[in-house]
Amino acid sequence: MATEEIREASDAASLAALISRAAGDAGGRKKSLPPVDRWNPPFCGDIDMEIRADGTWFYMGTPIGRAPLVRLFSTVLRKDTDEKTYLVTPVEKVGIRVVDAPFIAVEMSATEREGKQVLTFRTNVGDVVEAGREHPIRFVIRGENDELKPYLHVRGRLEALVTRAVMYDLVELGETVVIAGREMFCVCSGGTIFPVMPVAELDALTR
């Protein structure tokens, strides 16, 4: 292994250890997240870490295969107003690359509470998020094939891309709602309505 690679690997191990200590010192319950939004450390540059569109984390071009390490890194992610994503600790902030969304929503359950549908999602790094006013779902259409992509707000400015399989289940729960005099195809959770697209556009896509 080249000297530079040894140094980079050592830096990653040091960063992981620092994050682990920060998470442990965050106080409160064992599973509470570190208060990254309250930390204001100096920016220490970018590192060669990337979250691919499928949610796989890479370091120096190699997948990070240890799920506990990925979960640890995910707890100190922060997206700032510059639209860049960072790993943040009390003493340093380093930039990483995110191809699409930092998290992937891999599972969804639909339950009922007080007569209202509630949609709860699980992400690939263990977050459990209930869609609603505080955690909205937004829908975009992208690509040459007009691909529908739902995004769930997780925390801060971080979102989870809903997998295609889960998206199909989500769309199955959709209904038509008239909003401002226009028929919209929507999904609902916790009493909040999330428009997907106008019904006329949906009909055009499904022809």
C-alpha positions, 0 to 999 in steps of 0.5 A: 500500500502506498504511503498516501493510501496508508495516511488516508486509511489512517485518517478515516479510522481517526475520523470514525473514532472521533465520530464515535466519541462525539456520538457517545458524548451527545448525552441523553439516550443511547440512540440519540443523534449527535447535535450536529446542527449546534456544532460549528467547527472549522472546515478541514477540506474534502475527503474522498468519500461518496454516497452513490445513488443506490445508497452505497458509501464509498471511501477512496473508490472502495465500498464501505462494507461495514454496516455499523461504520456506515451508520456511524458516519450517517449520524453526523451528516449535515447538509448546509445552506451551500447545498453541500454535505459534510461529516461534522464533529465538534472539532472538524467539518469535512466535505463528502460527495452525494450523488443523489440523496444521502439516505434510501427509504427501503421499507414502508408501513401503512397504519391508521391513527385516529382515522388517518393513514400514517406512513412510516419509513425505514432507511438503509441506515436505520432511521425510522421516520413518520411522514407528516408535517415535520417530515414531508414527502416531495415528488420530482420527475427526472430523466429521459424516461420521466422517472417519478422519484419520491424524497422523504425528509429525514432531518435537517436538510437531509432526505431519503430517496424512496426505492422504486419497490417502495414507491410502487407501494406508496403510489398504490395508496394514492388518491385524487384530491382537489387542490385550488380547483385542480384535481391532484393525485396525492398521498396522505400521512398523518393528516398531511396531503402530499401532491404527486402530480396533476391527475391529467399528467398521471393519466398521460404517463400511464397510457 
